[in-house]
């Protein structure tokens, strides 16, 4: 699960089974990027950090056939 880093709004990006990208989350608070994106060991929770101010988000699915 990549985190977009660039100018403008910052997003967490997922892909469909066909490999098409889609936005899962958007940082509407400020222009700070997401970092450290990972799934829990059981694959049920996606963790993502926002750099400034430092915050960790726990996002629950349902997620299908997640590979981590």
C-alpha positions as CSV (number, residue, x, y, z in Angstrom):
1,X,0.0,0.0,0.0
2,X,1.8,3.1,-1.1
3,X,1.5,6.6,0.3
4,X,1.6,9.4,-2.2
5,X,4.4,12.0,-1.7
6,X,4.3,15.1,-3.9
7,X,2.8,18.5,-4.3
8,X,-0.8,19.2,-3.2
9,X,-3.0,16.8,-1.3
10,X,-1.5,13.6,0.1
11,X,-3.2,10.3,-0.3
12,X,-3.0,6.6,0.6
13,X,-3.3,4.6,-2.6
14,X,-4.7,1.1,-3.0
15,X,-5.0,-1.0,-6.1
16,X,-7.9,-3.1,-7.5
17,X,-7.4,-6.7,-8.4
18,X,-6.9,-5.5,-11.9
19,X,-4.0,-3.2,-10.8
20,X,-5.9,0.1,-11.1
21,X,-5.0,2.7,-8.4
22,X,-7.6,4.3,-6.2
23,X,-7.4,6.7,-3.2
24,X,-8.2,5.1,0.2
25,X,-7.6,8.2,2.3
26,X,-6.7,11.8,1.9
27,X,-4.9,14.2,4.3
28,X,-7.3,17.1,4.3
29,X,-5.7,18.6,7.4
30,X,-2.5,19.9,5.9
31,X,0.1,19.1,3.2
32,X,2.0,16.6,5.3
33,X,2.6,13.2,3.8
34,X,1.6,9.8,5.0
35,X,4.5,7.4,6.0
36,X,5.0,4.0,7.5
37,X,2.0,2.3,5.9
38,X,1.6,-1.3,7.1
39,X,-1.1,-3.9,8.0
40,X,-1.5,-5.6,11.3
41,X,-0.4,-9.2,11.5
42,X,-3.9,-10.5,11.1
43,X,-4.5,-8.2,8.0
44,X,-7.5,-6.5,9.6
45,X,-6.1,-3.1,10.3
46,X,-4.1,-0.7,8.1
47,X,-1.8,1.6,10.0
48,X,-0.6,4.9,8.5
49,X,1.3,7.8,10.0
50,X,1.1,11.5,9.1
51,X,4.4,13.3,9.5
52,X,3.2,16.7,10.8
53,X,1.8,16.8,13.3
54,X,2.7,13.2,14.1
55,X,-0.3,11.1,14.2
56,X,-1.0,7.3,13.6
57,X,-4.2,6.2,12.0
58,X,-5.7,2.7,12.4
59,X,-8.1,2.0,9.5
60,X,-10.2,-1.1,9.5
61,X,-11.4,-2.9,6.4
62,X,-13.0,-5.1,5.2
63,X,-9.9,-5.9,3.2
64,X,-9.9,-8.7,0.7
65,X,-6.9,-10.9,0.1
66,X,-4.5,-8.4,1.5
67,X,-0.8,-9.3,0.8
68,X,1.6,-7.9,3.4
